[in-house]
Amino acid sequence: MNYEVEFIRDIPCIYRMKLLSDIRDQMENNSSS
């Protein structure tokens, strides 16, 4: 059970960058369409 918490604690930076890039892609798609 603990390994999930440690994993989540390890990835926030990478996850945030991926989330930001996904949002940016969605925004660009919305504005272009």
Order of alpha helices (4+ residues) and beta strands (2+ residues): alpha-alpha
